[in-house]
Amino acid sequence: MSDNPNDMKQANDSEYSILGQTFLSPQQMHQFVQQTNEDAVQLGNYYLTVGEYYGIRGDVAFAQAMHETDYLRFTGVVKAEQNNFCGLGATGPDDPGASFDTPEEGVIAHLQHLYAYASTDSLPDKYPVLDPRFDLVDRGSATTWTALNGKWAVPGDNYGQLILSLYERMIHTTIEKLEEIVQEI
């Protein structure tokens, strides 16, 4: 075992499962994105509730959505009216990817796609399959966020690490806000 803290961080990153508990509240998620985009649509409740339903870490998936959409500013090929928060099917200017009727459907499709990568179990059936690429995924091939490297985004060498770094910033921002509240008491 190395004494280098960066080596430990890399080991922890590679073990951080896509499946698991959501820790941040919808309000905390929204407060984070509002620091960059005051006009951001509120998606935290969908990431919490749908994430809990599928057993996905909804707050980390939210961090992935912030990475993919540039904090819901949609500065890439995917546009806001597509309700595609994870770049599903987007391969370039000629193919901006899938579109969904509502923000909730976009979040459901995002989490279904993560579920396909993280699990070999059948997709729970509360929601219809909205992810148009669900059956194209090598099921269970990426159980951790860093295992998405080269799968979700190509080449995506540090894709999972970028998501986890953004999630870590979300946690630190939340802690700072809570410490401010404590100081006011």
C-alpha positions in Angstrom: 0.0 0.0 0.0 1.3 3.4 -1.0 1.7 6.3 1.4 0.9 8.7 -1.4 -2.6 10.3 -0.7 -3.2 10.7 -4.5 -2.7 6.9 -4.9 -5.3 6.3 -2.2 -7.7 8.8 -3.9 -7.3 6.9 -7.2 -8.0 3.6 -5.5 -11.2 5.1 -3.8 -12.4 6.6 -7.1 -12.0 3.2 -8.9 -14.2 1.6 -6.2 -17.0 4.2 -6.0 -20.1 2.3 -7.2 -22.7 3.6 -9.5 -25.3 1.8 -7.4 -25.8 3.1 -3.9 -27.3 5.7 -1.7 -28.0 9.4 -2.6 -26.7 11.7 0.1 -27.4 15.2 -1.1 -30.9 16.6 -1.1 -32.7 18.0 -4.2 -32.2 21.5 -2.7 -28.5 21.0 -2.1 -28.1 19.8 -5.7 -30.0 22.8 -7.0 -28.0 25.2 -4.9 -24.8 23.8 -6.3 -25.9 24.3 -10.0 -27.3 27.8 -9.3 -23.8 29.0 -8.3 -23.0 28.7 -12.0 -26.4 28.9 -13.7 -29.0 30.9 -11.9 -31.7 29.9 -14.4 -31.1 26.1 -14.1 -34.2 24.0 -14.1 -34.8 22.1 -10.8 -33.9 18.4 -11.4 -32.7 17.3 -8.0 -36.0 15.8 -7.0 -36.0 13.5 -10.0 -32.4 12.5 -9.4 -33.3 11.7 -5.8 -36.5 9.8 -6.3 -35.7 7.9 -9.5 -32.2 7.3 -8.3 -33.6 5.7 -5.2 -36.0 3.6 -7.2 -33.2 2.2 -9.4 -30.7 2.0 -6.5 -28.4 4.6 -8.3 -26.5 7.3 -6.6 -28.7 10.1 -7.8 -26.5 12.9 -6.6 -23.5 11.5 -8.5 -25.7 11.1 -11.6 -26.7 14.7 -11.1 -23.0 15.6 -11.1 -22.6 13.7 -14.3 -25.5 15.7 -15.8 -23.8 18.9 -14.8 -20.6 17.8 -16.5 -22.5 16.7 -19.7 -24.7 19.9 -20.0 -22.2 22.5 -18.7 -24.4 23.1 -15.6 -27.6 22.9 -17.6 -26.4 25.7 -20.0 -26.3 23.2 -22.9 -23.3 24.7 -24.6 -22.6 21.6 -26.7 -24.5 19.7 -29.4 -27.4 18.7 -27.1 -29.9 21.5 -26.6 -32.1 22.2 -23.5 -35.4 21.4 -25.3 -34.1 17.8 -25.7 -34.3 17.1 -22.0 -31.2 14.9 -22.5 -29.1 15.5 -19.4 -26.4 12.9 -20.1 -25.7 13.2 -23.8 -27.5 9.9 -24.7 -26.8 9.1 -28.3 -25.0 12.4 -29.0 -22.1 11.7 -31.3 -21.4 15.1 -32.8 -22.9 18.1 -34.6 -24.8 15.9 -37.1 -26.3 13.7 -34.3 -27.3 15.6 -31.1 -28.7 12.5 -29.6 -32.0 11.5 -28.0 -34.8 13.8 -27.1 -37.4 13.3 -24.3 -40.8 15.0 -23.8 -40.2 16.2 -20.2 -37.2 16.8 -17.8 -38.5 13.8 -15.7 -38.3 11.5 -18.7 -34.8 12.7 -19.5 -33.7 11.9 -16.0 -35.4 8.5 -16.1 -33.6 7.7 -19.3 -30.3 8.8 -17.9 -30.7 6.6 -14.8 -31.8 3.7 -16.9 -28.7 4.0 -18.9 -26.5 4.0 -15.8 -28.5 1.0 -14.5 -27.7 -0.9 -17.7 -24.0 -0.3 -17.1 -24.1 -1.0 -13.4 -26.3 -4.1 -13.2 -27.2 -7.3 -14.9 -30.6 -7.4 -13.1 -33.8 -6.8 -15.0 -34.8 -3.2 -15.2 -37.5 -2.6 -12.5 -40.8 -1.9 -14.4 -42.3 1.1 -12.6 -41.3 3.3 -15.6 -41.3 2.3 -19.3 -37.9 1.9 -20.9 -37.1 5.4 -22.1 -33.4 4.9 -22.7 -33.2 4.3 -26.5 -29.7 2.7 -26.0 -30.5 0.5 -23.0 -30.3 -2.8 -25.1 -27.0 -1.7 -26.7 -25.1 -1.6 -23.4 -22.9 -4.5 -22.3 -24.9 -5.1 -19.1 -23.0 -4.9 -15.9 -19.8 -3.8 -17.7 -19.3 -0.6 -15.6 -20.2 -1.0 -11.9 -18.1 2.0 -10.8 -18.0 5.6 -12.1 -14.4 5.3 -13.3 -15.4 2.1 -15.2 -17.4 4.4 -17.5 -14.1 5.7 -18.8 -14.1 5.0 -22.6 -17.6 3.6 -22.5 -19.9 6.6 -21.9 -17.7 9.2 -23.6 -15.0 8.2 -26.1 -12.1 8.4 -25.5 -13.1 9.5 -22.0 -9.9 8.5 -20.3 -10.7 10.4 -17.1 -14.5 10.6 -17.5 -15.4 8.9 -14.2 -12.8 10.9 -12.3 -14.2 14.2 -13.7 -17.7 13.2 -12.5 -16.4 12.2 -9.0 -14.4 15.5 -8.8 -17.5 17.5 -9.6 -19.4 15.4 -7.0 -16.7 16.1 -4.4 -17.1 19.9 -5.1 -20.9 19.5 -4.6 -20.3 17.9 -1.2 -17.8 20.6 -0.2 -20.2 23.4 -1.3 -22.9 21.8 0.8 -20.6 21.5 3.8 -19.7 25.2 3.5 -23.4 26.2 3.4 -24.2 24.1 6.4 -21.2 25.6 8.3 -22.6 29.1 7.5 -25.9 28.0 9.0 -24.2 26.8 12.1 -22.4 30.1 12.5 -25.7 31.9 12.4 -27.1 29.8 15.3 
